[in-house]
Amino acid sequence: MTNKVMLIIGAGPGVSLNAAKKFGKEGFQIALIARRKDALEQYTKDLSDSGIEAKGFTGDIASGDSLKNAIQEVINTYGSIDTLLYNAAAGKPGKPTELSAEDLLADFNISVAGALTAVKEVVPHMENGTILLTGGGLAIQPYADYASLAVGKAGIRNLAYSLNQELSAKDIYVGTLTIAGFVQEGTYFSAENIADAFYEMYVNRTDVEVVYQEN
């Protein structure tokens, strides 16, 4: 049995599930955190059908305590975590002046603060670990109609750089994949292709930021 464990926070049917399949096929056990138990049961079944060992843990990313409790359950189950993928983001549509401060803060809590909470929980249980954060092109080229999401992606990008500066001394690699396009099956930006890009980052452990875009 492998002792490599990947924790994916923000489990969903797209990038998260494909990353779980990619890393699972490379010998990882997969732990998934999401809010809905029924969705987690479906994801773990899909992975099991592919011969991948996976387990779901319910947790609300919007709640720091709920997220911490879910991560603690993962640690109690596996003992350690080799790789963390934080693939959660929120962004109420609207131009900057159409957003309330409360909306912006609520989105930022999921997009960025939740990532920091997760990192702080897993780092004590990592050795030569990897932390992967899902970024977006809006961090570099904001679009007014998605102002809140853009702020979140700018935040996760900055967090990745500062975390890497801090944690590299502990032999923990932190990287963000800046996805400069919309995830869509059958295109360069398919979830499967993006999962492959995350795995390359895990193997290479060099660039803090990889901008995923068509040439």
C-alpha positions in Angstrom: 0.0 0.0 0.0 1.3 3.5 -0.9 2.0 5.9 1.9 1.5 8.9 -0.4 -1.6 10.9 0.4 -3.1 13.7 -1.6 -5.7 16.0 0.0 -8.0 17.9 -2.4 -10.0 20.7 -0.9 -12.9 21.9 -3.0 -13.7 18.6 -4.5 -15.8 18.8 -7.6 -16.4 17.0 -10.9 -13.9 19.0 -13.0 -10.3 19.9 -12.1 -10.5 18.3 -8.7 -11.8 14.9 -9.8 -9.4 14.8 -12.7 -6.5 15.7 -10.5 -7.6 12.9 -8.1 -7.6 10.4 -11.0 -4.2 11.6 -12.3 -2.5 11.5 -8.9 -4.3 8.3 -7.9 -3.0 6.5 -11.0 0.4 7.6 -9.9 0.1 5.8 -6.6 -1.6 8.3 -4.3 -4.4 7.7 -1.9 -6.9 10.5 -2.3 -8.7 12.4 0.5 -11.5 14.8 -0.7 -13.1 17.6 1.2 -16.3 19.1 0.1 -19.5 20.4 1.7 -22.0 17.8 0.3 -21.8 14.2 1.5 -23.7 12.9 -1.5 -21.3 14.5 -4.0 -18.3 13.1 -2.1 -19.9 9.6 -2.3 -20.2 9.9 -6.0 -16.6 11.1 -6.5 -15.2 8.3 -4.3 -17.2 5.8 -6.2 -15.9 7.1 -9.6 -12.4 6.9 -8.3 -12.9 3.4 -6.8 -14.2 2.3 -10.2 -10.9 3.4 -11.6 -9.0 1.4 -9.0 -8.1 4.4 -6.9 -8.3 4.4 -3.1 -10.3 7.5 -2.0 -12.2 8.7 0.9 -14.5 11.7 1.4 -14.6 14.1 4.3 -17.4 16.7 4.7 -16.3 20.2 5.5 -17.5 23.8 4.7 -14.7 25.8 3.3 -16.5 29.0 4.2 -16.2 28.1 7.9 -12.7 28.0 9.3 -13.7 25.7 12.1 -15.5 23.2 9.8 -12.5 23.2 7.4 -10.1 22.6 10.3 -12.2 19.7 11.6 -12.4 18.1 8.2 -8.6 18.3 7.8 -8.0 16.9 11.2 -10.2 13.9 10.3 -8.0 13.4 7.2 -4.8 13.6 9.4 -6.3 11.2 11.9 -7.1 8.8 9.1 -3.8 8.9 7.2 -1.3 10.3 9.6 0.4 12.6 7.1 -0.2 14.4 3.9 2.2 14.5 0.9 0.3 16.8 -1.4 -2.4 19.4 -0.9 -4.4 20.8 -3.8 -6.6 23.8 -2.8 -9.1 24.1 -5.6 -11.8 26.3 -4.2 -12.8 29.8 -5.2 -15.8 32.1 -5.0 -16.8 35.2 -7.0 -20.1 36.9 -7.0 -20.5 38.3 -10.6 -20.6 42.0 -10.8 -18.5 45.1 -11.4 -16.6 46.5 -8.5 -19.1 49.2 -7.6 -21.9 46.7 -7.8 -20.4 44.5 -5.0 -20.9 45.0 -1.3 -17.9 44.8 1.0 -19.6 41.9 2.6 -19.8 40.0 -0.7 -16.2 40.7 -1.4 -15.0 39.5 2.0 -17.2 36.4 1.8 -15.7 35.4 -1.5 -12.2 36.2 -0.4 -12.7 34.0 2.6 -13.2 31.0 0.4 -10.8 31.9 -2.4 -7.8 32.9 -0.2 -8.3 32.7 3.6 -9.5 29.1 3.3 -6.2 28.2 1.5 -4.2 29.8 4.3 -6.2 27.9 6.9 -5.6 24.6 5.0 -1.9 25.2 4.6 -1.4 26.0 8.3 -3.3 22.8 9.2 -1.3 20.4 6.9 2.2 21.8 7.1 3.0 20.2 10.5 2.1 16.8 9.0 4.2 17.2 5.8 7.7 16.1 5.1 9.2 17.3 1.8 5.6 18.1 0.8 3.8 19.8 -2.0 1.2 22.5 -1.9 -0.7 23.3 -5.1 -3.0 26.3 -5.4 -5.4 26.8 -8.4 -4.9 30.2 -9.8 -6.5 32.0 -12.7 -5.7 34.5 -15.5 -7.9 37.1 -13.8 -5.0 37.6 -11.3 -3.0 39.1 -14.2 -5.7 40.5 -16.4 -8.7 41.5 -14.3 -12.1 41.8 -15.9 -14.6 44.2 -14.3 -17.6 41.9 -14.5 -15.8 39.3 -12.4 -14.1 41.7 -10.0 -14.5 39.6 -6.9 -13.2 36.5 -8.4 -10.3 38.5 -9.9 -9.4 39.8 -6.4 -9.4 36.3 -5.1 -7.2 35.0 -7.9 -4.8 37.9 -7.3 -4.8 37.0 -3.6 -4.1 33.3 -4.2 -1.2 34.2 -6.5 0.4 36.4 -4.0 -0.2 33.9 -1.2 1.6 31.2 -3.3 4.7 33.4 -3.7 4.9 34.3 0.0 4.2 30.8 1.2 7.0 29.5 -1.1 9.4 32.0 0.3 8.6 30.8 3.8 8.1 27.1 3.4 10.9 26.3 0.9 13.3 26.3 3.9 11.2 23.4 5.3 11.6 21.5 1.9 7.9 22.2 1.1 7.2 23.2 -2.4 4.4 25.7 -3.0 3.2 26.4 -6.6 0.2 27.9 -8.3 -1.2 27.1 -11.7 -2.5 30.2 -13.3 -5.1 29.0 -15.7 -5.4 31.7 -18.3 -8.7 30.5 -19.8 -12.0 28.8 -19.1 -12.0 25.1 -18.2 -13.8 23.3 -21.0 -13.7 19.7 -22.1 -12.4 19.0 -25.5 -10.1 22.0 -25.5 -6.5 22.8 -24.3 -8.2 23.9 -21.1 -9.8 20.5 -20.4 -9.8 19.4 -16.7 -7.8 16.4 -17.7 -5.0 18.5 -19.3 -5.0 20.8 -16.2 -4.7 17.8 -13.9 -1.6 16.7 -16.0 -0.1 20.2 -15.6 -0.6 20.0 -11.8 1.2 16.6 -11.8 4.1 18.1 -13.8 4.4 20.8 -11.1 4.5 18.1 -8.4 7.2 16.2 -10.2 9.4 19.3 -11.2 9.0 21.3 -7.9 10.7 24.3 -9.5 8.4 27.2 -10.6 6.3 29.0 -8.0 3.9 30.0 -10.8 3.1 28.1 -14.0 0.9 30.1 -16.4 -1.2 27.6 -18.2 -2.1 29.2 -21.6 -2.1 28.3 -25.3 0.9 29.4 -27.2 
